[in-house]
């Protein structure tokens, strides 16, 4: 089981952690939300929980709780810029469908 980041995503997270002045990595997970059932959530992590799974990706710790890992195993997080749009993109091989606005997904 693994969750990873592209080099572009790791660089972006590294810059944010540096500006923030603290943090051990990026917490990636899912929550129940949206019209397709689940939504991704991202937040900076300052501590590890006992059951957290930790993956190193380009020098950045990607931290995932066990309940979320079931839904995002194999996911690669990318950071893209397309025109004036920029942000994180989840390449999740488990995703079966997603809503039209791109805010939620189902597995």
FENTAKA-V82294 format. One record per residue. RES is the residue in one letter. PHI is phi as a letter, one per 30 degrees, with the letter a starting at -180 (NA if undefined). PSI is psi in whole degrees, 0 to 359 (NA if undefined). D_LAST is the distance of its C-alpha to the last C-alpha in whole Angstrom. Layout:
{{RES | PHI | PSI | D_LAST} {RES | PHI | PSI | D_LAST}}
This chain:
{{X | NA | 138 | 16} {X | a | 152 | 17} {X | b | 132 | 16} {X | b | 174 | 19} {X | b | 152 | 20} {X | d | 168 | 22} {X | d | 322 | 26} {X | d | 318 | 26} {X | d | 317 | 23} {X | d | 320 | 25} {X | d | 318 | 29} {X | d | 314 | 27} {X | d | 317 | 26} {X | e | 317 | 30} {X | d | 319 | 32} {X | d | 318 | 30} {X | d | 321 | 31} {X | d | 314 | 34} {X | d | 322 | 35} {X | d | 328 | 33} {X | i | 3 | 36} {X | a | 169 | 34} {X | k | 146 | 30} {X | c | 349 | 29} {X | l | 198 | 26} {X | c | 125 | 23} {X | d | 125 | 20} {X | c | 133 | 17} {X | a | 189 | 14} {X | b | 157 | 12} {X | b | 157 | 13} {X | d | 124 | 12} {X | a | 164 | 13} {X | i | 179 | 13} {X | d | 343 | 13} {X | c | 354 | 9} {X | j | 320 | 9} {X | b | 152 | 9} {X | b | 149 | 11} {X | d | 151 | 12} {X | b | 142 | 16} {X | b | 139 | 19} {X | a | 154 | 22} {X | d | 142 | 25} {X | c | 134 | 26} {X | c | 339 | 29} {X | b | 157 | 29} {X | c | 138 | 27} {X | d | 155 | 25} {X | e | 325 | 26} {X | c | 0 | 23} {X | d | 144 | 21} {X | c | 135 | 20} {X | b | 128 | 22} {X | b | 134 | 22} {X | c | 129 | 25} {X | b | 109 | 24} {X | h | 39 | 27} {X | i | 1 | 29} {X | c | 136 | 26} {X | d | 125 | 25} {X | c | 118 | 21} {X | c | 128 | 21} {X | b | 133 | 17} {X | d | 152 | 17} {X | d | 326 | 16} {X | d | 321 | 14} {X | d | 326 | 12} {X | e | 326 | 12} {X | e | 324 | 10} {X | c | 338 | 7} {X | c | 12 | 9} {X | e | 130 | 11} {X | i | 358 | 13} {X | d | 141 | 12} {X | c | 127 | 16} {X | c | 127 | 17} {X | c | 160 | 20} {X | b | 119 | 22} {X | b | 155 | 23} {X | b | 122 | 26} {X | b | 103 | 26} {X | i | 235 | 30} {X | c | 357 | 30} {X | d | 134 | 26} {X | b | 151 | 25} {X | l | 181 | 22} {X | d | 144 | 19} {X | b | 131 | 17} {X | c | 120 | 13} {X | c | 90 | 13} {X | c | 113 | 9} {X | d | 346 | 9} {X | d | 348 | 6} {X | d | 122 | 5} {X | c | 329 | 5} {X | a | 158 | 7} {X | b | 159 | 9} {X | d | 166 | 12} {X | d | 329 | 16} {X | d | 350 | 17} {X | i | 12 | 14} {X | d | 340 | 14} {X | b | 166 | 11} {X | b | 170 | 7} {X | b | 155 | 4} {X | c | NA | 0}}
